[in-house]
């Protein structure tokens, strides 16, 4: 039996929202599976996740990509909750919007199917992108405002 409060999955673990959520969940006694995009050349430093207190015992990292929705199945299996924060952000606008939108929709539908098929997931929390958060532009104010961010909670 899982010690602590149980196991949850956070998709998009290297993103702003995902990484802070993982930190909070570990601090609150949860075990966490998280997904990150594959990094074959090992150029990405994920020590900010692996060095979190409790991570060596309670954090499992899985490679997954919204382009391959089935790649999330293993990370979701055995979890009672899923926080879907993964999003294909293309800040340099190198891909057509239609392609990014299709990947977002197909990936999310694949994650939701994996949640249903798991037979253990009871709740899914879906977030909008961290790109919905922006600064006012005035450094002296350093105010962060949320623009169109959303959290949707689905009970299965």
Protein Blocks (a to p, Z undefined) as FASTA:
>chain_A
ZZhjbjcddehklbmklmmmmmmmmmnopacdddddddfkomaccklmmmpghklmmccc
ddddfklmmlmmmmmgopabdcdfbdcddfkopacfklmmmmmmmmmmmmmmmmmmnoma
mbdcddddfklpccehiaklopacdehiacddddZZ
